[in-house]
Amino acid sequence: GAVVSQHPSWVICKSGTSVKIECRSLDFQATTMFWYRQFPKQSLMLMATSNEGSKATYEQGVEKDKFLINHASLTLSTLTVTSAHPEDSSFYICSVPTGNRWTQYFGPGTRLLVL
Amino acid sequence: SQQGEEDPQALSIQEGENATMNCSYKTSINNLQWYRQNSGRGLVHLILIRSNEREKHSGRLRVTLDTSKKSSSLLITASRAADTASYFCATDAYQGAQKLVFGQGTRLTINP
């Protein structure tokens, strides 16, 4: 069964609105979660590391005020795309490190389309 | 920035044939992993090879690692239509951290 879930699986919104994406670790607690963005036919780009109980750490070039991350509990991290624009349309994927530290379980992804 | 470069970017073969994908990276690593992504879905971990290993097998998968050339290859033997997916290599470019840096991926199509 799924280890990591994401909700919603897809969302369409108008430009200027905010969209919240949830990532849940179903089988175990996760102090760290990762958020990636993937444009069509491209690779995954790490956006930020979500840390339970502390601020997220963002990769270079990712606007922290635009992509708000909240790691509210050991099983839930949320990514909010604020004031979304068409260029934010993408596939957003979260992941949770496995017990062996090196591999990750990935969520099924959330496809965002901003009109 | 992306560390990994994969080739080919796209590969189309007949069912039953073997598929080979290559990945190159730039910095030193602790290990290298291969993941699979079905269209519009999340990634699934396939295999991990440590920097002190040269070859690893898992079912129909064979991975090689050449740290002197900073390259790895993934071989899928006796391919099936269900193997159609994108395949990504990932490295732990950030020493001691859990972050992964993904290659550009190879889109594999298996024709029945």
Interface residues (C-beta under 8 A of the other chain):
Chain A: V4 Q6 T32 F34 K41 Q42 S43 L44 M45 L46 T49 F91 I93 S95 P97 T98 R101 W102 T103 Q104 Y105 F106 G107 P108 G109 R111
Chain B: Q2 G4 N30 N31 Q33 Y35 G40 R41 G42 L43 V44 H45 L48 F88 D92 Q98 K99 L100 V101 F102 G103 Q104 G105 R107
